[in-house]
Amino acid sequence: MSLDKATVARIARLARLRIEAQDQERMVGELNGILTWIEQLRAVDVEGVEPMTSVVAMDLVLREDVVTIPGDRDAVLANAPAKEHGFFVVPKVVE
């Protein structure tokens, strides 16, 4: 796939980016280079290769799922800068 200046201009418009006319030619080269690199990656045979979440093999450590007693309301609110009727008071953020 190869891009031209018109396609780069359309991509910029859709992405709400302002690219000056003199920079469009440079962007054509950069985006075509990226697409070429992606095509090279597609050529790699990954059949039978498991997807990785990390380069280091590790197991996810899970804690036991135990029901706990909720915190004491007075202890939780003890350091609150503002509280009212047993709840935290926070500034209004919606007008």
C-alpha contacts under 8 A as a table, 3 or more apart, distances in Angstrom:
res1	aa1	res2	aa2	distance
1	M	32	N	7.83
1	M	35	L	7.07
1	M	36	T	7.95
2	S	32	N	5.93
2	S	35	L	7.77
3	L	7	T	5.96
3	L	8	V	6.82
3	L	28	V	6.23
3	L	31	L	7.45
3	L	32	N	6.24
4	D	7	T	5.38
4	D	8	V	6.33
4	D	28	V	6.11
5	K	8	V	5.07
5	K	9	A	6.09
5	K	24	Q	6.11
5	K	25	E	6.42
5	K	28	V	6.26
6	A	9	A	5.06
6	A	10	R	6.22
7	T	10	R	5.00
7	T	11	I	6.11
8	V	11	I	5.07
8	V	12	A	6.08
8	V	24	Q	6.80
8	V	27	M	7.19
8	V	28	V	6.43
9	A	12	A	5.07
9	A	13	R	6.16
9	A	19	I	7.48
9	A	24	Q	7.20
10	R	13	R	5.03
10	R	14	L	6.14
11	I	14	L	5.11
11	I	15	A	6.07
12	A	15	A	5.06
12	A	16	R	5.94
12	A	17	L	4.85
12	A	18	R	6.51
12	A	19	I	6.76
13	R	16	R	4.92
13	R	17	L	5.94
13	R	18	R	7.25
14	L	17	L	7.67
19	I	23	D	6.25
19	I	24	Q	6.43
20	E	23	D	5.30
20	E	24	Q	6.49
21	A	24	Q	5.30
21	A	25	E	7.70
22	Q	25	E	6.56
22	Q	26	R	7.80
23	D	26	R	5.32
23	D	27	M	6.27
24	Q	27	M	4.97
24	Q	28	V	6.15
25	E	28	V	5.06
25	E	29	G	6.58
26	R	29	G	5.28
26	R	30	E	6.32
27	M	30	E	4.97
27	M	31	L	5.91
28	V	31	L	5.36
28	V	32	N	6.00
29	G	32	N	5.20
29	G	33	G	6.11
30	E	33	G	5.08
30	E	34	I	6.35
31	L	34	I	5.02
31	L	35	L	6.20
32	N	35	L	5.03
32	N	36	T	6.07
33	G	36	T	5.06
33	G	37	W	6.25
34	I	37	W	5.10
34	I	38	I	6.29
35	L	38	I	5.01
35	L	39	E	6.24
36	T	39	E	5.08
36	T	40	Q	6.35
37	W	40	Q	5.05
37	W	41	L	6.39
38	I	41	L	5.02
38	I	42	R	6.33
39	E	42	R	5.04
39	E	43	A	6.58
40	Q	43	A	5.26
40	Q	44	V	7.12
41	L	44	V	5.51
42	R	45	D	7.89
46	V	49	V	5.40
52	M	55	V	6.90
54	S	57	A	6.79
71	G	75	A	7.38
71	G	76	V	6.66
72	D	75	A	5.27
72	D	76	V	6.15
73	R	76	V	5.11
73	R	77	L	6.11
73	R	86	G	7.13
74	D	77	L	5.17
74	D	78	A	5.87
74	D	86	G	7.74
75	A	78	A	5.12
76	V	79	N	7.19
76	V	80	A	7.83
77	L	80	A	5.11
77	L	83	K	7.10
77	L	86	G	7.51
77	L	87	F	7.59
77	L	88	F	7.20
80	A	83	K	6.39
80	A	88	F	6.72
82	A	88	F	6.18
82	A	89	V	5.21
82	A	90	V	7.43
83	K	86	G	6.50
83	K	87	F	5.47
83	K	88	F	4.58
83	K	89	V	4.99
84	E	87	F	5.39
84	E	88	F	6.55
84	E	89	V	6.37
92	K	95	E	7.59
